[in-house]
Amino acid sequence: MCVTVDVKGEGTYEIDLATDGDSSPTYTDLLHEVDLSPHEVSVLVDGRPVPEDQPVDADHVTVLRLIKGG
């Protein structure tokens, strides 16, 4: 499954997520692919937030950083 991840203000990534037998990759797995923690971002699908533990079912997601800098 190929997913486009748009990290607002940082760039766009094309991620190829492999399904592993019985389990489907989650949005947390997707975030790890772009080196982000689910604790510092919100994942949006069609402009609506999705739980990070939900299986990925979209081919385009938007990621908003909640914490930046320090």
C-alpha positions in Angstrom: 0.0 0.0 0.0 1.5 3.4 -1.1 0.6 6.4 1.1 1.4 10.0 0.5 2.2 11.7 3.8 2.1 15.6 3.8 3.9 16.9 6.9 2.7 20.5 6.9 5.6 22.9 6.7 8.2 20.2 6.3 7.6 18.2 3.1 5.8 15.3 1.4 6.8 11.7 1.5 5.7 8.6 -0.5 5.7 5.6 1.9 5.2 2.0 0.9 3.6 0.2 3.8 3.7 -3.6 3.7 0.9 -5.6 5.2 2.2 -8.2 7.5 -0.1 -11.3 7.3 -3.0 -10.8 9.6 -2.2 -7.3 10.9 -2.6 -4.1 8.9 -0.2 -1.2 9.4 -1.5 1.6 11.7 -1.0 5.4 11.5 1.6 5.0 14.3 3.6 2.7 11.9 3.2 5.3 9.2 4.5 8.0 11.5 7.6 5.9 12.4 8.4 5.7 8.7 8.7 9.5 8.6 10.6 9.6 11.9 7.8 11.2 13.9 6.3 10.3 17.2 2.5 10.1 17.6 2.9 12.2 20.8 4.0 15.3 18.8 1.6 15.2 15.9 -2.0 14.9 14.8 -2.8 12.7 11.7 -5.6 14.0 9.5 -7.5 12.1 6.8 -9.9 14.3 4.7 -9.3 17.1 7.3 -10.4 15.0 10.2 -8.2 13.6 13.0 -7.8 9.8 13.1 -6.6 7.6 16.1 -2.9 6.6 15.7 -3.8 3.0 16.5 -6.3 2.7 13.6 -5.3 0.7 10.6 -4.3 2.9 7.6 -7.1 3.0 5.1 -6.3 6.2 3.2 -3.8 6.8 0.4 -3.2 10.5 1.5 -2.7 11.8 5.0 -1.8 15.2 6.4 0.4 15.4 9.5 0.4 18.5 11.7 3.1 19.0 14.3 1.8 20.0 17.7 5.3 20.8 19.2 8.1 22.4 17.3 11.3 23.9 18.6 12.1 24.6 22.2 
